[in-house]
Amino acid sequence: MPGEGAAPPGGAAVSGTEAAVVDGPLPDFHPALKAALTFPLAWGRSPIRDFRAWRRTARATVEEHLLVERQDGTPYAPEFTGRSRTLDHTRELVTVSLTRYERVRGALLTPHGHGPFPAVLLLHDHGARFDIGKEKLVRPWYDDTRLVSARAWADTYFSGRFVGDELARRGYVVLCLDALGWGDRGPVAYEQQQALASNLYHLGSSLAGLMGREDERAAAFLAGLDRVDAGRVAAVGFSMGAYRAWQTAALSDHIAAAASVCWMTGLKEMMVPGNNTLRGQSAYYMLHPGLARHLDIPDVASIAAPRPMLFFHGGLDPLFPAAGVRVAYDKLRAVWRSHHAEERIRVKTWPELGHVFTHAMQDEVVSWLDDVL
């Protein structure tokens, strides 16, 4: 932006009162940009009145903005290694091709007993911690160095639990894979995220779109395992993983239910001075340019309706202002209510909690999964 008194290209100098200023990282004209966002494709606002037709159109719009083509023709070619047994489940590493570009290694946990079992696609958070990805949620039995970091992460955010191990103990097949930049696919440095996103955009691709496509493919891979009941696959995540959970439910019919902990808001309410999203960097993993001209954040999640969905938030979470959470919850409830399926959506704010996924929240999520699956 031209500075005070600077001459814009092809024009005369402007005065300081006319020059663009910023409110934090926001330009002074950002209210006008916000006002222009009417989300015309949202269910209830769109002229499309048949929900199945709307869902097809809305999903196609999201997929167009991913900028990454579907990878359905790429063989997964899974390789299983590193197997070991615990008292209640078997652990193994699985390496698969989620796209034609790269092989991805993940952790796969299978309960003892006779399947097929219900399953959870477990999606890790961002947290600006890149040396561990899947290890944030599944105890890394294969790497003592990562175990130190993973235990510290579990203590900070998950009441000392490894969420994936707990799900396997309670009868779920669990698949957890590294997103680009984390664990075996990193570590990227925090300040490199914007450059990574920029490079992918210049290549006609998208960092957020790649993650969305990979999660969609991971859901299909998990549902296709012989040990899994394909009709009982859920997506579960915390923070960025929560975003990934509801996004995967919107993109993939392989997901029968989704639990999202600490990532749901209205876009306009999130775009306020001081919000972490405006800093860039981590936001690029969750940014589909141009999509907001069509759909708000809860509108995208609503593509999964009327399948069972759960959204939890901490009332003290600094990343998601309460006003944005309320707006999103109201929009989500309205969509499910329009299908006479309000009992299939559960939204809850934990007023005393911040940006965490405590053992009490985990227990409620697992009990909810037991009910809906």
C-alpha positions in Angstrom: 0.0 0.0 0.0 1.3 3.5 -0.7 2.6 5.3 2.4 1.4 8.7 3.6 2.0 11.3 0.9 3.3 8.8 -1.6 2.0 9.0 -5.2 0.1 5.9 -6.3 1.0 4.5 -9.7 -0.5 6.7 -12.4 -2.0 9.1 -9.9 -1.4 12.2 -7.9 -0.2 12.2 -4.3 -2.9 11.6 -1.6 -3.1 13.2 1.8 -2.5 11.4 5.0 -6.2 11.3 5.7 -7.0 9.7 2.4 -4.1 7.2 2.5 -4.9 3.6 3.4 -4.1 2.7 7.0 -4.3 -0.6 8.7 -5.9 -1.8 11.9 -3.3 -4.3 12.9 -2.9 -6.3 9.7 -6.4 -5.3 8.4 -6.6 -2.5 5.7 -8.9 0.4 6.6 -11.4 -0.7 3.9 -11.9 -4.2 5.4 -15.4 -3.4 6.7 -16.5 -2.8 3.1 -15.0 -6.2 2.1 -16.8 -7.9 5.0 -20.1 -6.3 4.1 -19.7 -7.6 0.5 -19.7 -11.2 1.9 -23.3 -12.4 1.8 -22.6 -16.1 1.4 -25.2 -16.5 -1.4 -24.8 -20.3 -1.6 -25.6 -20.9 2.0 -28.4 -23.4 2.6 -31.6 -21.3 3.2 -30.1 -18.3 1.3 -29.4 -20.2 -2.0 -32.2 -20.4 -4.5 -31.6 -24.1 -4.6 -34.4 -25.6 -2.4 -33.8 -29.3 -2.7 -31.1 -30.2 -0.1 -29.5 -33.0 -2.2 -29.1 -30.7 -5.1 -27.8 -28.0 -2.9 -25.3 -30.4 -1.3 -24.0 -31.4 -4.7 -23.6 -27.8 -5.8 -22.0 -26.6 -2.5 -19.6 -29.6 -2.4 -18.6 -28.9 -6.0 -18.0 -25.3 -5.2 -15.7 -26.3 -2.3 -13.9 -28.8 -4.4 -13.3 -26.2 -7.1 -11.6 -23.9 -4.6 -9.3 -26.7 -3.3 -7.3 -26.2 -6.5 -6.2 -29.9 -6.2 -7.8 -32.5 -8.4 -9.3 -35.7 -7.0 -6.8 -38.6 -6.7 -9.3 -41.4 -6.9 -7.3 -43.3 -9.6 -4.1 -43.4 -7.5 -3.5 -46.8 -5.9 -3.0 -46.7 -2.1 -0.4 -49.5 -2.3 -0.3 -49.8 1.5 2.9 -51.2 3.3 2.5 -52.3 6.9 5.6 -52.3 9.2 6.5 -51.8 12.9 3.8 -54.0 14.3 3.6 -54.5 18.1 0.9 -55.5 20.5 -0.5 -53.9 23.7 -3.0 -55.5 26.1 -6.0 -54.3 24.0 -4.9 -53.5 20.5 -2.3 -54.0 17.8 -0.1 -51.1 16.6 1.4 -50.8 13.2 2.8 -48.3 10.8 1.2 -48.0 7.4 2.6 -46.1 4.4 0.1 -45.2 1.6 -0.1 -43.0 -1.5 -2.8 -40.4 -0.7 -1.9 -38.6 -3.9 0.3 -39.5 -6.8 3.0 -37.2 -5.5 4.1 -38.7 -2.2 4.0 -41.6 0.1 2.7 -40.8 3.6 3.3 -42.8 6.8 0.7 -43.1 9.5 -0.1 -45.0 12.7 -2.8 -47.7 12.5 -4.3 -49.1 15.7 -6.6 -52.2 15.7 -8.5 -53.5 18.7 -8.0 -57.2 19.6 -11.0 -59.4 18.8 -13.2 -60.1 15.8 -14.1 -57.3 13.4 -15.2 -55.5 11.5 -14.8 -52.6 13.9 -16.0 -49.0 13.9 -13.2 -46.7 13.0 -11.9 -43.2 13.6 -9.9 -41.1 11.2 -7.9 -39.1 13.8 -6.6 -35.7 12.6 -3.8 -33.9 14.3 -3.7 -30.2 15.2 -1.3 -27.5 14.1 0.0 -25.9 17.3 3.1 -24.5 15.7 4.8 -27.7 16.7 6.0 -29.6 13.6 8.4 -32.3 14.8 5.4 -34.4 15.8 2.2 -34.9 13.9 0.5 -38.2 14.3 2.5 -38.6 17.5 0.4 -35.9 19.1 -2.5 -38.3 19.2 -0.9 -41.8 19.0 1.9 -42.9 21.4 5.0 -43.3 19.1 6.1 -46.8 20.1 8.6 -46.6 17.2 10.6 -43.5 18.2 11.8 -42.7 21.8 12.9 -39.2 20.8 9.5 -38.2 19.5 7.9 -39.9 22.6 9.4 -37.1 24.8 7.8 -34.4 22.7 4.5 -36.3 22.3 4.1 -36.8 26.1 4.6 -33.1 26.7 2.0 -32.3 24.0 -0.5 -34.8 25.5 0.1 -33.3 29.0 -0.5 -29.8 27.7 -3.6 -30.3 25.6 -5.1 -33.8 26.3 -5.0 -34.3 30.0 -1.9 -36.6 29.6 -3.8 -39.0 27.3 -2.9 -40.2 23.9 -6.4 -39.9 22.3 -5.8 -42.5 19.6 -4.6 -45.1 22.1 -7.7 -44.4 24.2 -10.0 -44.9 21.2 -8.3 -48.2 20.3 -8.7 -49.3 23.9 -12.4 -48.6 23.6 -12.9 -50.7 20.5 -12.1 -48.4 17.5 -9.7 -48.9 14.6 -7.7 -45.7 14.5 -5.8 -44.2 11.6 -3.6 -41.1 12.1 -1.4 -39.7 9.3 1.0 -36.7 9.1 -0.1 -33.7 7.2 2.5 -32.0 5.0 5.0 -30.2 7.3 4.7 -32.4 10.4 6.4 -35.5 11.7 7.8 -37.7 8.9 6.8 -34.9 6.4 8.7 -32.1 8.1 9.5 -30.4 10.2 8.6 -27.2 8.5 9.7 -24.0 10.4 6.9 -21.7 11.5 8.0 -18.8 9.3 8.3 -21.1 6.3 4.5 -21.8 6.1 3.7 -18.7 4.1 6.5 -19.5 1.6 5.3 -23.1 1.3 1.8 -21.9 0.6 3.0 -19.3 -1.9 5.0 -21.8 -3.8 2.0 -24.2 -4.1 -0.2 -21.3 -5.2 2.3 -20.3 -7.9 2.3 -23.9 -9.0 -1.5 -23.8 -9.5 -2.1 -25.8 -6.3 -3.0 -25.1 -2.7 -1.6 -26.1 0.7 -5.1 -26.2 2.3 -6.5 -27.9 -0.7 -3.8 -30.6 -0.6 -4.5 -31.3 3.0 -8.3 -31.5 2.3 -7.7 -34.0 -0.6 -5.4 -36.1 1.5 -7.9 -36.3 4.4 -10.6 -37.2 1.9 -8.5 -40.0 0.5 -7.5 -41.2 4.0 -11.1 -41.6 4.9 -11.7 -43.8 1.8 -8.6 -45.9 2.6 -9.7 -46.4 6.2 -13.3 -47.3 5.2 -11.9 -49.9 2.7 -9.9 -51.9 5.2 -11.3 -55.4 5.8 -11.0 -54.9 9.6 -13.3 -51.8 9.4 -17.1 -51.6 9.2 -17.4 -49.1 6.3 -20.7 -47.7 7.5 -19.2 -46.8 10.9 -16.3 -44.5 10.2 -15.9 -41.1 12.0 -13.6 -38.2 11.7 -12.3 -36.7 15.0 -9.9 -33.8 15.6 -8.8 -31.0 17.8 -7.9 -27.5 16.7 -6.7 -27.7 13.1 -7.7 -31.3 13.3 -11.2 -30.2 14.2 -11.3 -28.1 11.0 -10.0 -31.1 9.1 -12.7 -33.4 10.7 -15.7 -31.3 9.6 -14.2 -30.5 6.3 -13.6 -34.2 5.6 -17.2 -35.0 6.5 -18.3 -32.3 4.0 -16.1 -33.7 1.3 -16.4 -37.5 1.9 -19.4 -39.8 2.1 -17.2 -42.3 3.8 -17.5 -40.3 7.0 -20.6 -41.3 8.9 -20.1 -38.8 11.8 -17.6 -36.2 12.9 -16.4 -34.7 16.2 -14.8 -31.3 16.0 -13.2 -29.9 19.2 -12.1 -26.2 19.1 -12.4 -25.1 15.5 -15.7 -23.6 14.4 -16.7 -20.0 14.0 -18.3 -17.5 11.7 -15.8 -16.0 9.2 -16.7 -12.4 9.7 -16.6 -12.7 13.5 -13.2 -14.4 13.3 -11.7 -11.7 11.1 -11.2 -9.1 13.9 -8.0 -7.3 14.9 -5.7 -9.5 16.9 -7.1 -12.8 15.8 -4.4 -15.4 15.1 -5.8 -16.0 11.6 -4.8 -12.6 10.4 -1.1 -13.3 11.0 -0.9 -15.6 8.0 1.5 -18.5 8.5 -0.7 -21.2 10.1 -3.8 -19.8 8.4 -2.6 -21.0 5.0 -3.4 -24.6 6.0 -7.0 -23.6 6.3 -7.4 -21.0 3.5 -9.2 -21.7 0.3 -9.0 -18.4 -1.7 -12.3 -17.2 -3.0 -14.5 -19.7 -1.2 -15.9 -17.0 1.2 -17.6 -15.4 -1.7 -20.0 -18.3 -1.7 -20.0 -20.0 1.7 -19.4 -19.2 5.3 -17.4 -21.6 7.4 -20.4 -23.3 9.0 -22.0 -23.5 5.6 -19.2 -25.7 4.5 -19.6 -28.0 7.5 -23.3 -28.1 6.8 -22.7 -30.1 3.6 -22.4 -33.1 5.9 -26.0 -32.7 7.2 -27.9 -34.5 8.4 -25.2 -36.9 9.5 -24.3 -36.8 13.2 -21.9 -34.0 14.0 -20.4 -32.8 17.4 -18.8 -29.4 18.0 -17.1 -28.5 21.3 -15.5 -25.3 22.3 -13.8 -23.7 25.3 -15.4 -20.5 26.5 -12.0 -19.1 27.3 -10.4 -20.1 23.9 -8.5 -17.0 22.7 -8.5 -18.3 19.1 -12.2 -18.3 18.6 -14.2 -15.4 20.0 -17.5 -16.3 21.6 -19.5 -14.2 19.1 -18.2 -16.3 16.2 -18.8 -19.6 17.9 -22.4 -18.5 18.6 -23.0 -17.5 15.0 -21.7 -20.8 13.8 -23.6 -22.8 16.2 -26.9 -21.0 15.3 -26.3 -21.6 11.6 -25.4 -25.3 12.1 -28.5 -25.9 14.3 -30.7 -24.2 11.7 -29.5 -26.6 8.9 -30.0 -29.7 10.9 -33.4 -28.4 12.2 -34.5 -27.9 8.6 -34.1 -31.7 8.2 -35.9 -32.5 11.4 -32.6 -33.9 12.6 -31.6 -31.4 15.4 -30.9 -34.4 17.7 -28.1 -35.4 15.3 -26.1 -32.2 16.0 -24.5 -31.6 19.3 -22.9 -28.2 20.1 -21.5 -27.4 23.5 -19.3 -24.7 25.0 -17.2 -25.5 28.1 -17.2 -22.1 29.8 -14.2 -22.8 32.1 -11.9 -24.2 29.4 -9.5 -22.7 26.8 -8.0 -24.3 23.7 -7.8 -27.9 25.0 -9.3 -31.3 24.6 -9.5 -32.6 28.2 -10.2 -36.1 29.4 -13.8 -35.0 30.2 -14.3 -33.8 26.7 -12.7 -36.9 25.3 -15.0 -39.1 27.4 -18.1 -37.3 26.1 -16.9 -37.6 22.5 -16.3 -41.3 22.8 -19.7 -41.9 24.4 -21.3 -39.8 21.6 -19.5 -41.9 19.0 -20.7 -45.1 20.7 -24.2 -43.8 20.4 -24.2 -42.5 16.8 -22.1 -45.3 15.3 
